[in-house]
């Protein structure tokens, strides 16, 4: 189960990376950085949830606890990926953290909640047969 959850997480990160490139290329020039990041969180959350719904049966979680554990795993890996990539690209901590700060227009904290709960939500939307 964990191996399958890791494969799905890698798929999510690949799709989110493509999503980020497309957002920067097409949306940022039209509405600016902050607005495009906000819309990006909404679109990204929908993508993550869609992937979770499509793959939850394949992952085969066996309990409610395992659904929450997968969500915690995905959240931990994603935060490590986000901050690791940000540091590798020499992005300042303040800029990275501002993406999570609701008072500054950052909605990524909401996106991370959706990510963490997406296995549980997916199991409710698509019960195992």
N, C-alpha and C positions, 0 to 999 in steps of 0.2 A: 504494500500500500504506500509506504513512504517513497519508494523508488518511483512509483507512478506519479505521486504528488510532486516530486522533484522534476520529472519530465514535463508535467503540466506547467509548473512554475517557470521553467526555461522557455516554454512556448509563450507564456504570458509576457516574459521580459523581452523576447524577440518582437512580439507584436507591439508592445508598449514602446520599444525603441523605434520601430518604424513609425508608429503613431507620433512620437516626439519629433522625428525628422520632418514628417509631413506637416505637423503643426507649425514648426519653425519656418518651413519653406513657404507655406500658403496662408496661414492664419495670422502670424505675427505681423507681416507687412500691412495687413488690412486693419486689424483692431489693436495692435500693440502687444507688448509682452505680458502684462498682468492679465488683461482680458483673455488672451489666448491661453494662458496657463489655467485660468478658471474654467474656460470651456473645455480645455484639455483634460482636466480632472473629471468632468462629467462624462466626456466621451470615453476616457480611459476606464472609469468605473463601469460603464456599460460594457466595454470590451472584456474586462476582467470577469464580470458577472456572466457574460455570455459564454466565455471559455469554461468557466466553472460549471455552468449548466450543461454544456455539451460533453464535458469530460467526467462529471461526478460518478457516473455509473462505472466508467473504466477504472477510476481510482479505487473503487470498491471500499469505501470507509465502512466499518462494521458497527459503529456506534455514534451517538451524539458527541461523545468525548473525542472520538477520532476526527470528526468534522471540525471541532474547535481546535484540535491539535494541528491539523493541516493548515487551518487559517493562521494560527500562531507561527507555524513554520514559514508559510508564505510571507507573512508580515516581516518576520525577522530577516529572512533572506533578501527581501526587497529593500528594507532599510539599509542593510549592509551593502547591497548593490548600489543604491542611490548615493549614499554618502561616500562609498569607496570610489565610485566613478567621479563624483564631484571633486573629491580630493585629488584624484589622478589628473583631472582636467584643471586643477588649481583654482577651483571655484571657491570663493570665500565662505567660511562657515556662516556668516550673517546672511548671505544670499541663499544658501541652502536651507537654513532654518526659516527664512521668511516665507518659503513655499508652504510651510506648515502653520504659519501664524494667521489665524482668522482675522485678527484686528488689522492686519496689513493686506488683506485681500487674498491671502494664501489659503487654498482649499484642499491642499494635499493631505492634511490630517483627516479630512472626511473621506478622501479616496482610500486612505490606509484602513479606515474602519470598514469600508465596503470590501476591501481586499481580505481583511481578516475574517469577516463574516460570510464571504462569498461561498465557501463550501457548505456551510450550514444553510444559507439561503437557497443555494442550488439544490440541495437535498429536499427542501420543502417544495420547490417549484417542480422538480422532476424526481418524484419518489421512485426508488428502485422497483423493478418489476419482479 
